[in-house]
C-alpha cells in the first residue's frame, strides 16, 4: 500500500537518482498528516462555531485552572503567535463574550485574560467531543503504535527546540 508521499518520492527517485529523498518522506508525511488532522478537527470545532485558534486560546485558559486567567504574554508563549496576533484573537473572543480582558491591578503594563462562565461552559463541552474525534482519527494505529509515534514526535520536537515552556 502506498500513500501520496510515496508517489512523490518515486518521482524524485526517477528524476534525481543522485539524492536520497527519504527525509522528504518523513517531513512530507508529518506535514500532510498535520493538514488532514487540522481539517477534521476544524470540522468538529465548526459545529460549535469555533475555529482552531479559538479552541486553542480557550483550552489554554481552561488548562490554567482557577481562576482561568493568564496574561497576554503567557498566552503568546502558549500559542506561539505574535503579540499583535494574540491581541486580535482576544478582541474577537471578548466580542463573543467568551473571555474578558482587564489591566492587571498589580502591574499596569500587563493585561489579564480570563475565561468567562460562557467560555468555560463552551470549552468544557467542546473538549469532550474533541477527544472523541482525535480518538477516531487515530484508530488506524494501535495503542502501542500511538505511544511509539508520540514518543518519536516528542523526540523530534525537542530536537527542533520545542521544549516545555516551564
C-alpha positions in Angstrom: 0.0 0.0 0.0 1.3 3.4 -0.9 0.4 6.9 0.2 0.5 10.2 -1.6 4.1 10.8 -0.3 5.3 7.5 -1.8 4.1 8.7 -5.2 6.1 11.9 -4.9 9.2 10.1 -3.6 9.1 7.7 -6.6 9.1 10.7 -8.9 12.1 12.2 -7.2 14.0 8.8 -7.4 13.4 8.8 -11.2 14.2 12.5 -11.8 17.1 12.8 -9.3 18.6 9.3 -8.6 21.6 11.1 -7.1 19.7 12.2 -4.0 18.0 10.2 -1.2 14.5 11.6 -0.8 13.9 9.7 2.5 13.9 12.9 4.6 11.3 14.3 2.3 9.2 11.3 3.2 9.3 11.9 6.9 8.8 15.7 6.7 6.1 15.4 3.9 4.1 12.8 5.9 4.2 15.0 9.1 3.1 18.0 7.1 0.3 16.1 5.3 -0.9 14.4 8.5 -1.0 17.8 10.2 -3.1 19.3 7.4 -5.5 16.3 7.3 -5.9 16.3 11.1 -6.4 20.0 11.2 -9.1 19.7 8.6 -11.0 17.1 10.6 -10.6 18.9 13.9 -11.8 22.1 12.2 -15.0 20.4 11.1 -15.7 19.5 14.7 -14.9 23.0 16.0 -17.2 24.5 13.4 -20.1 22.5 14.9 -19.6 24.8 17.9 -18.9 28.0 16.0 -15.2 27.8 16.8 -12.0 28.0 14.8 -8.9 26.0 15.7 -7.2 29.1 17.2 -10.3 29.9 19.3 -10.3 26.4 20.7 -6.5 26.8 21.4 -6.9 30.0 23.4 -10.0 28.8 25.3 -8.3 25.4 26.1 -5.2 27.2 27.3 -7.1 29.3 29.7 -9.1 26.3 30.9 -6.0 24.2 31.5 -4.5 27.1 33.6 -7.0 26.2 36.3 -9.0 28.5 38.5 -9.4 31.5 38.1 -8.8 30.5 34.4 -6.8 33.6 33.8 -3.4 34.3 32.1 -1.5 37.3 31.0 -1.4 38.0 27.3 2.3 37.2 27.5 1.6 33.8 28.8 -1.0 33.3 26.0 1.6 34.4 23.4 4.0 31.8 24.8 1.5 29.1 24.9 0.2 29.7 21.4 3.4 30.7 19.7 1.9 33.6 17.9 2.9 37.3 17.9 1.6 39.7 20.5 -0.3 41.5 17.7 -2.0 38.3 16.7 -3.0 37.4 20.2 -4.4 40.9 20.7 -6.6 40.4 17.6 -7.7 37.0 18.8 -8.5 38.2 22.3 -10.6 41.1 20.8 -12.6 38.6 18.9 -13.2 36.3 21.9 -14.1 39.3 24.0 -16.7 40.3 21.4 -18.2 36.8 21.7 -18.2 37.1 25.5 -16.0 34.0 25.9 -13.2 35.9 27.7 -12.7 39.2 29.5 -9.7 41.4 29.3 -8.5 43.8 32.1 -5.4 45.6 33.1 -3.5 43.7 35.8 -4.0 45.8 39.0 -0.6 44.7 40.3 1.2 45.5 37.1 -0.5 48.2 34.9 1.7 47.2 31.9 0.2 43.7 31.9 -3.2 42.6 30.6 -5.1 39.7 32.1 -7.4 37.5 30.0 -10.0 35.5 31.9 -12.3 32.8 30.7 -16.0 33.8 31.2 -18.5 31.3 32.5 -19.9 31.1 29.0 -16.4 30.4 27.6 -15.8 27.8 30.3 -19.1 26.0 29.5 -18.3 26.0 25.8 -14.7 24.7 26.2 -15.9 22.0 28.7 -18.4 20.8 26.1 -16.1 21.0 23.1 -13.1 19.3 24.7 -15.1 16.1 25.3 -16.1 15.9 21.6 -12.6 16.9 20.6 -11.0 14.0 22.4 -13.6 11.7 20.8 -12.7 13.0 17.3 -9.0 12.6 18.0 -9.6 9.0 19.2 -11.4 8.2 16.0 -8.7 9.9 13.8 -6.1 7.6 15.4 -7.9 4.3 15.1 -5.6 3.4 12.2 -2.9 3.0 14.9 -2.9 0.5 17.8 -2.4 2.0 21.3 1.2 0.7 21.2 1.8 2.4 17.8 0.2 5.6 19.0 2.6 5.6 22.1 5.6 4.9 19.9 4.7 7.6 17.4 4.1 10.1 20.2 7.5 9.3 21.7 9.2 9.7 18.3 7.4 13.0 17.6 8.3 14.3 21.1 12.0 13.5 20.4 11.8 15.3 17.1 10.1 18.4 18.6 12.6 18.6 21.5 15.4 18.3 18.9 13.9 21.1 17.0 13.9 23.3 20.2 10.3 22.9 21.1 10.7 22.1 24.8 8.2 22.6 27.7 7.5 26.3 28.3 8.2 25.8 32.1 
